[in-house]
Amino acid sequence: MMEAKEIPIWRPIAFQDNWLEADTSELDELVESWYKKREEFEEGSKEYREFLERLKRQHAIETGVIERLYDLNEGITETFIKEGFVENYISHQDTNISPAQLMGYLRSHLEAIDFVFDVIKENRPLTKSFILALHQLVMQHQAHSTAIDSLGRTVQVKVLKGKFKERPNNPKREDGTVFMYCPPEHVDSEMERLLDIYEELEEKNVHPVIIASWFHHAFTQIHPFQDGNGRMARLLTSLIFIKHRLFPLNIKRDEKRKYIKALESADKGNPDALVRFFCEVQRRNIELALNIRIKSDRLKEAAEILKEKVARMRSKQKAKRVISINRNREALSKSIYDIIGNIQKRELFKELPQDMVHIKTTASKEGQSHYYTYQIGEYAKEHGYFFNKNMERRWFRMSLYMDENKRYDIVITVHHFGYFDSVVAIGAFIEFIDNSHESRAIEDTIPLGIKPYTVSLEKELTERTKQNIESYLRDVITSSLSIIASEI
């Protein structure tokens, strides 16, 4: 019989300086616009409140799916997120447990995330007693959990609710590997240490994503409860994000592999993947929030909203801000043009001789920004966001001439994203033009399937953001060349 391989996960909790070096740029380059948009929502927005309720329900569902408490198919998941948890909506093929048990899990998870929001609203500190109370709430509908006894057998044990673990909870994988978490006798002191370091990081104004990521990882290393540690880690991390005017940590089921891999990388002392992943999750929710449309069913209310918008538009502060946004848009456009030009000159010209494929790059000039309006609109629909065609935009075109009649244009656009004025999307598609037909030219738009890259224009571009944009544009051009090569 092969001896089990033990991997020590827990080490005495500490904050290592390499966490401060983790890359937060994917959130930083969008978050300033979100903070300004949030100010509008806080003045009173029914649509924003409804959006938060949907996020809460999504968190409640996905956290249990990730922990394999239950399965829930995508169709009923979307219904529950949109409409709420109604048992009558469930059919027998929607889940692998009884509807009553499923509803118990979902409602306890929803109560727990509501509890987190209430604690933030009341400005209560993060304490050990709160964590124990939250665990009691999370586990209220779970009677038993799986454990390993002293003989290595898998057994069902009664769940300790609102109490730290009293026996080791070191999970064993199919290959016999055992992950060693904090022993029960050290849990209480380690949790105290965790909270002390958390408070120190908050006082030092460390980046909120770094605080949240470090806390999440440290909590999972301690694994303080007999069961429910994953759910608790995501709830407590959500609390930290919400405190910093961000969103709950909503990790989707199809992101589980990436999530676990990032945690395992942090176990080895490499936190960057976890920080970047949490930035991606926050960025996704910000993009959704920026596409919330404020509606009114009453004429007076709609008129008041319009009046307020016009007043803001005409204010001196607004005028000064518009100048700054336009300046940053121009800087972004220049960076994109320079990046495309460098890729063309330094790389494509070497690989594609001009006598075989003639390549020419152009940028929109004054009076040409309205080009590709229809294509951008279709691109925005494909990726599920609002595109305001009345806002300023730019486009860049890399034309590949196959012969005198046929060419492919890789079109990269910078256009408005969502219902806020300082967020733009960088998107792309391919245009095919064939002038060989006598009657008329044939033009066809070819989608790339690459989602847009969003950027806030509230502040100047950083070097890190420029690097992110270059990486995105390289993916666009690489995918475009592959598609073109498959078509000719």
Sequence and secondary structure as in RCSB ss.txt:
>XXXX:A:sequence
MMEAKEIPIWRPIAFQDNWLEADTSELDELVESWYKKREEFEEGSKEYREFLERLKRQHAIETGVIERLYDLNEG
ITETFIKEGFVENYISHQDTNISPAQLMGYLRSHLEAIDFVFDVIKENRPLTKSFILALHQLVMQHQAHSTAIDS
LGRTVQVKVLKGKFKERPNNPKREDGTVFMYCPPEHVDSEMERLLDIYEELEEKNVHPVIIASWFHHAFTQIHPF
QDGNGRMARLLTSLIFIKHRLFPLNIKRDEKRKYIKALESADKGNPDALVRFFCEVQRRNIELALNIRIKSDRLK
EAAEILKEKVARMRSKQKAKRVISINRNREALSKSIYDIIGNIQKRELFKELPQDMVHIKTTASKEGQSHYYTYQ
IGEYAKEHGYFFNKNMERRWFRMSLYMDENKRYDIVITVHHFGYFDSVVAIGAFIEFIDNSHESRAIEDTIPLGI
KPYTVSLEKELTERTKQNIESYLRDVITSSLSIIASEI
>XXXX:A:secstr
     EEE        GGGGGS  HHHHHHHHHHHHHHHHHHT  HHHHHHHHHHHHHHHHHHHHHTTS  B HH
HHHHHHHH   GGG  TTSBSS HHHHHHHHHHHHHHHHHHHHHHHTT    HHHHHHHHHHHTTT  EEEEE T
TS EEEEE   SS  SS    B TTS EEE   HHHHHHHHHHHHHHHHHHHHTT  HHHHHHHHHHHHHHH  S
SS HHHHHHHHHHHHHHHTT       GGGHHHHHHHHHHHHTT  HHHHHHHHHHHHHHHHHHTT     SSHH
HHHHHHHHHHHHHHSHHHHHHHHHHHHHHHHHHHHHHHHHHHHIIIIIHHHS TTTSEEEEEE  TT TTTTHHH
HHHHHHHHT    TTS  EEEEEEEESSSSEEEEEEEEEEE TTSTTEEEEEEEEEEEE   SS  EEEEEE   
  EEEE SS   HHHHHHHHHHHHHHHHHHHHHHHHH 
